[in-house]
Amino acid sequence: MATELDQLLHSYTQQVDAQLELIIPQAAGPASKLYKAMRYSVFNGGKRVRPALCFAAADAIGASNSNTAKVAAAVEMIHAYSLIHDDLPAMDDDDLRRGVPTCHIKFDEATAILAGDGLQSLAFKQLTELADLPASTNLKLIAILSDLAGCNGMVSGQAVDLASTGKQLSADELDYMHNHKTGALIEASVVMGALATDQATDTQIEALKQYARAIGLAFQIQDDILDVESSTEELGKSQGSDSANDKATYTSILGIEKARSEAKRLYQTSIDTLSIFSTSADPLRALAKFIVHRSF
Ligand code: GRG
């Protein structure tokens, strides 16, 4: 039987999906192929971890509201764009994502590039539609997403990733790459979810940042472990693609057992950082657990 927490996480997904349905154009009119590709890439079974983190962070503050779904939709559209572009032949050149053909295989390369572009700009448009927030908070949200999704965050991590293919990386270099490529958007999700309530204190934001940094790295380590231990069917993407692409991973640098204990250590850190919150942070605690135990 689904627990109360499972039901809450399910309701987060339903709320963000409703918002995404509303904002992404219907596949009609002269640009219908573009819209179809955008919808295909957003509504094909993502786990919605980042939107759930937005809602859970707002709930930890005790104040999720109509802005939360919009912020959650914004980060999920950035995530979807990043996956579309990551799968392109010029980047990781992957044919399969979430168990179905990647966007450029289903449509074509040019459409996939444009679908990513369209989702990225729509994400920022969402942040201009938040209600009842001081302009300074609204601008702060836009700045955080620009920073953490862009060349000071995810995009720089991806650039380092591409530049380091086939090279030996130290554990510190690997941390840099993943803190940016994967961790930055996870941090944006948590911090933006909290800030959009307009009720979070600086101490709470700082604790949430530390939480997000710990689970961001744990998320990536678990991703590397799954790339070694799961099947293509379970993953919904090509298994072993990291070693096939000659990428440095936590499992290749630390070995699988040390990678596992590092994920466990980061999980404990994330839980410790939430000690200033009451049970209102239980959804964040549950998400941390899901991230280090997930099998897909
Ligand atoms: C192209 C600018 C640009 C960035 C791409 C996110 C990213 C950067 C690349 C994805 C490569 C990858 C597999 C990274 C590992 C961590 C990760 C982001 C996994 C995918 O996220 P999930 O598991 O995906 O949340 P779903 O499908 O559930 O949405």
Residues whose N, C-alpha, C, O or C-beta is under 5 A from the ligand:
A	BS01	GRG	G46 K47 R48 V49 S82 H85 D86 M154 V155 Q158 K181 T182 D223
